[in-house]
């Protein structure tokens, strides 16, 4: 994951955030904006903002008390059955991001 898009060179598999969406580079590219260049593919699209809700301090305290900080409980994606190279590259990038969160 490269973070926010800010131009520069990108290699296949690089994932960037640009104007509310995640993009993955399918080919090497340099300084081409992800929304106008066919070497990028959209991974996610930002949806509409949900309605605001109200949470009491006690509800928040109770919710935090029942959560675990154990990020190792999140399993990696099983890539053993993936044959499509693009899907495999995407699954590997997601696993890479999950592993980075464990550190």
LINDA-V330360 format. One record per pair of residues at least 24 apart in sequence whose ideal C-beta (glycine too) atoms are under 8 Angstrom apart, sorted by the first residue. I is the first residue (numbers start at 0). J is the second residue. Records with the same first field share a line. If there is no record, write none. Layout:
I = J + J
This chain:
0 = 92 + 95 + 96 + 99
4 = 32 + 33
6 = 30
11 = 88
12 = 88 + 91 + 92
14 = 42 + 92 + 96
19 = 44 + 45
20 = 44 + 45
23 = 88 + 89 + 92
25 = 85
42 = 89
70 = 100 + 101
71 = 101
73 = 97 + 100
